[in-house]
């Protein structure tokens, strides 16, 4: 029963409804209240669940989209793909999860672009690209962990910009744009891997200085 739900569960329950309403009413109290009424949640409880206002609502919706993305592309399907295809498929799945609410997404991004929300926007973007890389099988914990996510964050942001105004059938323009950008990621990863292999046993200033101080007998 709805009265037994936690605030986290209420946020997850209401997020899709709020997003649907946000296309017409913005990320507002009115959008939240209508979603609460439709779900049988007390409006005051809904307000408590989203006490930070629009940013909390957007946060919950983005989290819901991440879940929808993962559910639409199960691990057994991803495991049969090469890494490039995994990333592309996951990004496309996430965009598809927002396809019915593109105006709400546009409004959400406008709110997140406000100076006071930039830190939060960065965290939400990082959460998404981290989810994508982990689902794709990335287990890096060194600096590769950060470079992969930083690059994908830029690619994803640029792809969303194309997606918002894409009227082509099946979002073909967005898919083509994404494909080109992911090709760039893969070329970078290949070049980086080659560079690291070439320098792995190369000259190291720190090792050289160490040997001067502590010469090998």
N, C-alpha and C positions, 0 to 999 in steps of 0.2 A: 504494500500500500504506500501511497505517496508520502504519508506522514512519517513513515519509517526511513525515508531516504536521507542519506547524509548530504551535506552541502555540495560535496564533490559530485555526488550522483545527480543532484538537482542541476548543477551546472551542465553536466554532460547531457542530461535529459532535455534541457531547455535550449541548448546551443543551436541545434538545427532550426528550431522554430523562430528563435530570435533572428537568425541569419535570413530566413525567408521574409520576415517582416521588415528587416532593415533596408531592403531595396526600396520600400515606400516610406518608411517612417524613420530611417536612419538608425544608428546604433543608440537607441534612446530608451527611456523608461517605458514609453508607450509600446515599443517593440517587445521589450521584456515582459511587460504586463500581459500583452495579448498571448504570448507564448505560454506564460504561466496559467492563464485562464484555460487555454486549450489543453494543457496537460493536467489540470486539476491541482495546481500548486498555488498555495496562498501567495498573494502578491507581495506581502511583507517578507515572507520567507525567500522569495525569489530576489527581492531587493537585497537581502542579507547575503545571499549566495554571490551576488555581483556587486559587492559594496564599493568596488573601485570604478563602477560605471562601465562605459563603453569598452575600455581596455580589457576589463575582466571578461566581458561578453565575447570580444574578439579572440582573446586567449582561449576561452572554452571552445569556440567554434573551430579555431585552428587545430586544437587538440583532437576534436571530433573528426576533422578532415584527415588527420594523420592516421587515425584508427581506420577510417573508411578506406584509405589508400592501402594499408597493410592487408585488410580483409579482402580487397579486390584482387590482390596479387599474392597468393599463398606461397609459403616457402618452397614447396615442391615444384611450383612453376618457375620460380626464380632460379632454383638450383640447376635447371636445365639450360640456363642462359649464360652467355659470357658477361663479364662485368659491365661492359658498355651497354648491353641490352637491358641489364638489370636496372641500371640507373635511369635510362630512358623510360623504361616501362613504369617505374615507380613515380617518376615526375609526371608522366602523362596521366597516371591513375589519380594522382593528387589534383591535377588540374581538372580532370573529369569530375571529381567529387565536388568541385565548386562551379561546374558549368551552368547549373540552374540558378546560381546566385551570383552571377558576375557583377551585377550592380552593387550588391552587398559587399563583395570583395573590393571593388573600387572604393567604396566609402570607407571600408575598414583600413585600407592602405593609406587613404588620405588622413585618417585619424592617427595612425601610427607614424606618419611623416611629420607630425607636429613636434617641435623641439623638445617638449617635455616628455614625449613618448619614444624618442629615438633609442634609448637604452633598452626599453621593453621590446621594441621592434626587433632590435638585434638579437635579443634572447630568443624570441619566437622564431625568427629565421634560422638561427643556429640549431634550435631544437628540431626543426623540420629536416634540415640537411643532415643532421646527425642521425635522425631516424632512418633516412633514406640510405645513408652509407652503411649503417649497421644491418639493415634489412638486406642490403646487397652483399653482405658477408665481410665487410671491412672490420678488421680486428687490430688495426694499427694503434699503438699507444705513444709513439714518438712524435716528432714534428710532422710526420706524414698525416697523422690524425687531424692536425689543424690545417695543413695546406689543402688537403682534399676537401674539407668542409668549407673553407674560405672560398675556394674556387667555385665549388658547386653553388654556394650561396649567391655569388655574382651571376652565375648562369641562370639560376632559378629566378632571381629578381628580374633579369632581362627578359626571360621567357614569359613571365607573368605580364609584363608590359605589352608584349605582342599579343598574348592570349586575350587580354581585356578588350581589344578592338578587332579581334579576328572573326570575320564573318564568312570565312571559307568553309566548305563542306567538311565536316568531321574535324574542324580546326587543323586543316592540312598545313596552313602557313605556320602555325605554332609548332607543329610536329617537325616541319622541315627546319625551322629556326633552331629548335632544341637539338635536333640531330647534328647540325653543324657545330653547335657549341660543345656538345659532348665529344665530338670528334676532337675538338681542341683540347679538352681535358685529357683524353686518352693519349694524344700526342705529347702533351706536357708530362704525363706520368711516365711514358716510355723514355722520353729524353732525360727526365730526372733520374730514373732508375739506371740508365746507362752512365750518366755522369757520376753517380755514387759508386758504381762498380769500378769505374776507371780510377777514382780517387781513393778507393778504400785502402789500397796498399801503397798509395803514393806518398809524396813528401808531407810530413806533418811537422809544423814548426814547434808544437808543444813537445813532441817526442824528441826532436832534435835538441831542443834546449835541455830537456830532461837528461839526455845522454851526456851533454856537456857537464852537467852538474853531478851526475851519478854515472860515470863511464862504466860500461860493461867490462868485467874482468876478463 
